[in-house]
Amino acid sequence: MATSSLTQNPTRIPNIVCALCGSRMRLVMMETEDSQASKVTFDCICGHVYELSRQALGNLAQDSSDRW
C-alpha cells in the first residue's frame, strides 16, 4: 500500500495505491461507528481489497512525508 501526498485532498482520505497492480484504489465502505477500531475498506480494479482502521487512516491522512 502506498499513498501520495502530492495531490490535494480536502476530505482527508489519502489516495491509496494498490500493492498488486499500482492503480489508485477507491473507497468502498466506511463503518459508521465512531470507534477508532472501525474499519475502512478500499478495493481495486484488479480485485485486491484493503482494509484498515479509522485510526490508521487518520495517521495516513496526517502524514505529509513523501515516503508513501
C-alpha positions as CSV (number, residue, x, y, z in Angstrom):
1,M,0.0,0.0,0.0
2,A,1.2,3.5,-0.8
3,T,-0.3,6.9,-0.6
4,S,0.6,10.1,-2.4
5,S,0.9,13.4,-0.6
6,L,1.3,15.3,-3.9
7,T,-2.4,15.7,-4.6
8,Q,-4.7,18.0,-2.6
9,N,-7.4,16.0,-0.8
10,P,-9.8,18.2,1.3
11,T,-11.6,15.1,2.7
12,R,-8.5,13.9,4.5
13,I,-8.9,10.4,2.9
14,P,-5.5,9.5,1.5
15,N,-5.0,8.2,-2.1
16,I,-4.4,4.5,-1.6
17,V,-2.4,2.8,-4.3
18,C,-2.8,-1.0,-4.9
19,A,0.2,-3.0,-3.8
20,L,-0.5,-5.6,-6.6
21,C,-1.1,-3.5,-9.7
22,G,-0.2,0.1,-8.8
23,S,-3.7,1.6,-9.6
24,R,-5.4,4.0,-7.3
25,M,-7.9,2.2,-5.1
26,R,-11.3,3.5,-4.4
27,L,-13.1,3.9,-1.1
28,V,-15.8,1.2,-0.9
29,M,-17.1,1.3,2.7
30,M,-16.5,3.3,5.9
31,E,-18.2,1.8,9.0
32,T,-20.4,4.4,10.7
33,E,-19.2,3.6,14.3
34,D,-17.2,6.4,15.9
35,S,-14.8,3.9,17.3
36,Q,-11.2,4.1,16.2
37,A,-11.3,0.4,15.6
38,S,-14.0,0.6,13.0
39,K,-12.8,-0.4,9.5
40,V,-12.4,1.5,6.2
41,T,-12.4,-0.7,3.1
42,F,-10.8,0.1,-0.3
43,D,-10.9,-2.0,-3.5
44,C,-9.0,-2.0,-6.8
45,I,-10.0,-2.9,-10.4
46,C,-7.6,-5.9,-10.2
47,G,-9.8,-7.3,-7.3
48,H,-7.4,-6.6,-4.4
49,V,-9.3,-5.4,-1.2
50,Y,-7.5,-3.4,1.5
51,E,-9.0,-2.8,5.0
52,L,-7.6,-0.6,7.7
53,S,-8.8,1.0,10.9
54,R,-10.0,4.6,11.2
55,Q,-7.1,5.3,13.4
56,A,-4.6,4.1,10.8
57,L,-6.5,6.1,8.1
58,G,-6.2,9.2,10.2
59,N,-2.5,8.7,10.7
60,L,-2.0,8.3,6.9
61,A,-4.1,11.4,6.2
62,Q,-1.9,13.5,8.6
63,D,1.4,12.2,7.2
64,S,2.8,14.8,4.8
65,S,6.0,13.0,4.1
66,D,6.8,11.6,0.6
67,R,7.7,8.2,1.9
68,W,4.4,6.8,0.6
